[in-house]
Amino acid sequence: MEVTNSMTTGLIDAYYGSWREGIGSFDDTRLGAVLAEDLDFEGPIAGRRRGAAGFIGGLRRFVEGLQAPIEMLQQVGSGGEGAALYDARLPGGTMRFGEFFKVEGGRITALKLLYDAAQYRALGGR
């Protein structure tokens, strides 16, 4: 079942549209348009960080390692929150990622990324 809110899902779609096909589709400008400048990011390796610029740099490194476009398994949005579950093929195999979003004022203001950091490193993630 997919629950949607047009602004929330539109921003999340634009976020993934700026990189989901791999480094050839990576679009810093499009990312900057959907992420709040003071983005609150949390992930297993990076920990908690603030700021879209640093996040975009980290995302670029992740996307450079992708061996194929990501496979979106589920995406939902309701009100000012959204979530996505996808598989990504890394140099050593495929693994699953979950991302949780908060949206305010027409931008993604918070992003929490969940995955197994040990598996990511074992599969050649960087």
N, C-alpha and C positions, 0 to 999 in steps of 0.2 A: 504494500500500500504506500502510495506517495502522497504526502501532505505538503502543500505548497503555500507560499506567500510570494506574490510576484516580485516584490523588491528584494526580499532575502534571496530567493532562488536565482533571480537575475544577477545579483552580485556574485553569488557562488558560481554560477555558470560562467561569468566573465573571468573570475579567478582561475578556474580550471581551463577555460578556453585560452588563457595566456600562456599555458605551458603543457597541457596534457598530451600533446602529440610529440613532445620531445624538444630538444634544444633548438631545433630549426624553427619551432613555433614560439619560442620564449619571447615574451613581450614585456619589457620593464615598464614601458609607458602605460600599458593597459593595467598591469598590476598596481602601479602607483595610483591609478584612477579609482580602484576599488578598495584599496587598503587605506585605513586611517594612518596618518603620519606617525601617530603615537601607538601603533598596533601593539597589543599585549599578546605576546606569543609564548607558548609553553610547549616544550618537546622533550623526549627522553634523553637526548644527547646534549642539546643546547641549554636545557634548563629553561628558566623563565627570563625573557628578554623583552625590552620595549623598543619599538621603532620599526617602521616599515623598511627602511633602507637596509638595515642589517639582515632582516628576514629575507628580503629579495635576493641578497647575495647568497645566503644559505640555500634558498630554494633553487637558485641557478646551479649550484654545485650538485644538488640532488638530481636535477633534471639532466645534467651532463652525463650522469651515470646510467640513465635509463636505457634499456636495450630495445624498448618498444613503447608505443603509447600506453598510458595507463588504461586499465579496464575498470570503468566505473560500475560498481555493483549495486549501490543504493545511494540515493541522495534525497534528503528531506529538508523542508524549511517551514517554519511556522512562526508567525510574529517576527521577532527580532533574533531568532535562533535558527541554526541549521546544522546538518551533519552529513557527512559523506563517508562511504566505505569503498575502497578501491584496492585493486591488486596492481603491483608494479613489478616489472621484470628487471632485475638487477643483473650484473655480470655473472653471479653465481646461482641465480634462480629467482623465483617469484615469491613475493611476500605481500601481506595485507597491511593496509594502513587505514586508520580512522581519523577524521578531522571534525572538530566541533567549532562552530562559528557563532559569534555574536555580531549583530548588525545594528548600528545606530547612525542616524543622520546621513543615510545614503552611503555608508562605508562599512567595511568589515573592520570592527574595532578590536576583536579578540579572536584568536585561533589557538586551539589546543590540539596537538598532533599526538596520536597514540600509535605505537608500534613496539615490537621487540627489538631493542637496541643491539643486543648480542647477535640476534639473527641477521639484522641489517649489516653489521660489520662483517659477519661470517660470509655473507653473500656478496661482499665487495662494495657495499655502500660507502659513500664518502661525505 
